[in-house]
Amino acid sequence: MSEQDSTATTHGLLAGKKVVVTGGAGLLGRGFCHSIATHGGVVVVADRDFVAASRIAEDLNSTKEECAAACALDITDAESVSALISFIEERFGGADALVNNAYPRNANYGRAVEDVAYRDFCENLSLHLGGYFLMMQQFSLFFRRRGGGCIVNMGSIYGTLPPRFSVYEGTPMTMPVEYAAIKAGVLQLTRYFAQCFKKDGVRVNSLSPGGIRDRQPESFMEAYASFCGKKGMLEPSDIEGALVFLLSDASRYVTGQNFIVDDGFSL
């Protein structure tokens, strides 16, 4: 690690902050955990895949001792959430922030709207939006007891605007109807909890990225990019700066807001 990286780790925007990242072993979560540690924070990598979460924590600790820990978590299970809170209290004496980033869904998620069964629609909303609600509820109460804290919920541009179905033409992909309902719900829950807990020093914001590059067909990438500025589809690292800002004291008076990072796709 370079001298510059070492300085950033010790004196960064998140120095001394303990941050929980759900879905911490996933595509976005891995980068989030690394960025939090790089900016001086201590990160709890919380994921259903404990082996993968442990591997990420070990990698982070190999560059800076005691900057990460892993914990198994199912965001749809109240006992699992309670166990996570107990773990961070015992291990770190508490936490300062939560990144609500997990992405639970069932095996039938992502079908064309005419093929979505009612049961699958309800189950996916329960898993994802319901899980986010449970995490927000329990961590808001936890932060209230501690005198304050910060929650960042992962939203999406498709929680704010209708689908652009044209970008999916000629591919097997679509914009899932469940996703639209879930992410719109996440944004409203963000405002609800921000209003409910603002007098308790609990800040709640959402971060809504545009599309994230993940081996999509080239035709889709080109069609998507036609609505953007110079970047088009984003890399996970492209949204990490916004996350660090929302977790840091630089945003200490920001609550109930939705930050969009999409290279202009939603304009």
PyMOL commands that set and color helices and strands:
alter all, ss='L'
color gray80, all
select helices_A, chain A and resi 3-11+27-38+50-63+78-92+113-115+118-146+157-159+165-168+177-200+218-225+236-247+249-251
alter helices_A, ss='H'
color red, helices_A
select strands_A, chain A and resi 18-22+42-47+68-72+97-100+149-154+202-209+258-261
alter strands_A, ss='S'
color yellow, strands_A
deselect
rebuild
show_as cartoon
